[in-house]
Amino acid sequence: MPNFDEFLFRAESERLDFKRDQYPFSGATDQGKAKLLKDILSMANSWRDERAYILVGIEATPGQPPKVVGI
């Protein structure tokens, strides 16, 4: 497993997804709760021979390195 800091030098891809905000759970609609499941299933159904990661609390702006904003 890569060191967390190593992820910050990579771009989003089929094996790495950055999410700025935490997934909604408490008080969220079913559609809101389904966002986590959709993201997990899309990574699980993509062909790869490496692990995939969803990192929450990371802001990804195109053309700039990812920034840790926390959750």
Protein Blocks (a to p, Z undefined) as FASTA:
>chain_A
ZZfklmmmcccdfkbccdfbacdfehpafklmmmmmmmmmmmmmpccfbdcdddehiacd
ehiacddebZZ
